[in-house]
Amino acid sequence: MFSKACEYGIRAAIYIAKKSLLDKKVSLKEVAKAIDSPEAYTSKILQKLAKNNIINSDKGPTGGFSMDKQELDKVKLSTIVFTIDGDDIYKGCGLGLKKCNEQMPCPVHDQFKTIREDLKIMLETTTVNSLTLALKDGLTFLKR
């Protein structure tokens, strides 16, 4: 459903948020290793997240990536998904057809429409903080 870049972006934001709760900044290398992503690819994703004010990017000897602890409850998954993938996830055909719509539906159109609506609700109501807390408590993981 999500592009690989979006998957890495979500995982990176969760990892950075977890470290930010401990008042730590993280390097590109550390993020890439933690989410099992190539460094160059991770760099582009983090640049996008920073440009859209989802994460902070500080340069210099005390630099690194972080998130404002007070903002973690405000950052929704939908913001990250939109930043990286746009809104195609809410519009695309379940079978990948280009001209699937209400007038000319594909065989799974109605069922997929419901799934997309549920996905949109989940993305708009799930915060990075809620996912970070589950990770911190050992209930979830970011790397296989």
C-alpha positions as CSV (number, residue, x, y, z in Angstrom):
1,M,0.0,0.0,0.0
2,F,2.7,2.5,0.9
3,S,5.8,3.1,-1.2
4,K,9.1,1.8,0.2
5,A,10.1,5.4,0.8
6,C,6.9,6.0,2.9
7,E,7.5,2.8,4.9
8,Y,11.0,4.0,5.7
9,G,9.7,7.5,6.5
10,I,7.2,6.2,9.0
11,R,9.8,3.9,10.6
12,A,12.4,6.7,10.7
13,A,10.0,9.1,12.3
14,I,9.1,6.6,15.0
15,Y,12.7,5.8,15.7
16,I,13.6,9.5,15.9
17,A,10.7,10.2,18.2
18,K,11.7,7.4,20.5
19,K,15.2,8.8,20.8
20,S,13.8,12.4,21.2
21,L,11.8,11.2,24.2
22,L,15.2,10.4,25.7
23,D,16.5,13.9,24.7
24,K,18.8,12.4,22.1
25,K,19.6,13.4,18.6
26,V,20.4,10.7,16.1
27,S,22.7,10.6,13.0
28,L,21.7,9.5,9.5
29,K,23.8,6.4,9.9
30,E,22.1,5.5,13.2
31,V,18.6,6.0,11.7
32,A,19.4,4.0,8.5
33,K,20.8,1.1,10.6
34,A,17.8,1.1,13.0
35,I,15.2,0.9,10.2
36,D,17.3,-1.3,7.9
37,S,17.4,1.2,5.1
38,P,20.2,2.2,2.7
39,E,21.9,5.4,3.9
40,A,21.5,7.4,0.7
41,Y,17.8,6.5,0.5
42,T,17.3,7.4,4.1
43,S,19.0,10.7,3.7
44,K,16.5,11.7,0.9
45,I,13.6,10.7,3.1
46,L,14.9,12.5,6.2
47,Q,15.4,15.6,4.1
48,K,11.8,15.5,3.0
49,L,10.6,15.0,6.5
50,A,12.7,17.9,7.7
51,K,11.7,20.2,4.9
52,N,8.1,19.6,5.9
53,N,8.8,20.3,9.6
54,I,8.0,16.7,10.7
55,I,11.5,16.2,12.1
56,N,14.3,18.6,13.0
57,S,17.7,18.5,11.3
58,D,20.5,20.3,13.2
59,K,24.0,20.6,11.6
60,G,27.3,20.7,13.4
61,P,29.1,18.8,16.1
62,T,25.9,18.6,18.3
63,G,23.6,18.1,15.3
64,G,21.5,15.3,14.3
65,F,17.8,14.5,13.8
66,S,15.2,14.9,16.5
67,M,11.5,15.8,17.1
68,D,10.0,18.2,19.5
69,K,8.6,16.1,22.4
70,Q,5.7,18.5,22.8
71,E,4.7,18.0,19.1
72,L,4.8,14.2,19.1
73,D,1.0,13.9,19.8
74,K,0.3,16.3,16.9
75,V,2.3,14.5,14.2
76,K,-0.2,12.1,12.5
77,L,0.8,9.2,10.3
78,S,-1.3,10.9,7.6
79,T,1.1,13.8,7.5
80,I,4.1,11.6,6.9
81,V,2.3,9.6,4.2
82,F,1.1,12.8,2.5
83,T,4.6,14.2,2.6
84,I,6.2,11.2,1.0
85,D,3.5,9.6,-1.1
86,G,0.9,12.3,-1.6
87,D,-2.7,11.4,-1.5
88,D,-2.7,8.6,-4.0
89,I,-3.3,6.0,-1.3
90,Y,-6.8,7.4,-0.9
91,K,-7.6,7.4,-4.6
92,G,-5.9,4.5,-6.2
93,C,-7.6,1.4,-7.6
94,G,-7.3,-1.8,-5.6
95,L,-6.3,-3.6,-8.8
96,G,-4.1,-0.8,-10.1
97,L,-6.4,0.2,-13.0
98,K,-6.1,3.7,-14.2
99,K,-9.7,4.4,-15.0
100,C,-11.5,2.7,-12.1
101,N,-14.2,5.0,-10.6
102,E,-17.8,5.0,-9.5
103,Q,-19.1,5.0,-13.1
104,M,-16.6,2.2,-14.2
105,P,-15.7,0.2,-11.1
106,C,-13.2,-2.6,-11.1
107,P,-14.3,-5.9,-9.5
108,V,-13.0,-4.9,-6.0
109,H,-13.9,-1.2,-6.2
110,D,-16.6,-1.2,-3.5
111,Q,-14.7,-3.4,-1.0
112,F,-11.5,-1.4,-1.6
113,K,-13.3,1.9,-1.1
114,T,-14.2,0.8,2.4
115,I,-10.6,-0.3,3.1
116,R,-9.3,3.1,1.9
117,E,-11.8,5.0,4.1
118,D,-10.8,2.9,7.1
119,L,-7.1,3.4,6.3
120,K,-7.6,7.2,6.0
121,I,-9.3,7.2,9.5
122,M,-6.4,5.2,11.0
123,L,-3.7,7.4,9.4
124,E,-5.5,10.6,10.5
125,T,-6.0,9.4,14.1
126,T,-2.7,7.6,14.8
127,T,0.1,9.8,16.2
128,V,3.8,9.1,16.0
129,N,3.8,9.3,19.8
130,S,1.3,6.4,20.3
131,L,3.5,4.3,18.0
132,T,6.7,5.4,19.8
133,L,5.3,4.4,23.2
134,A,4.4,0.9,22.0
135,L,8.0,0.6,20.6
136,K,9.5,1.9,23.8
137,D,7.5,-0.6,25.9
138,G,8.7,-3.5,23.7
139,L,5.3,-4.2,22.3
140,T,6.4,-3.5,18.7
141,F,9.6,-3.4,16.6
142,L,11.0,-1.5,13.6
143,K,13.5,-4.1,12.3
144,R,13.2,-7.8,11.6
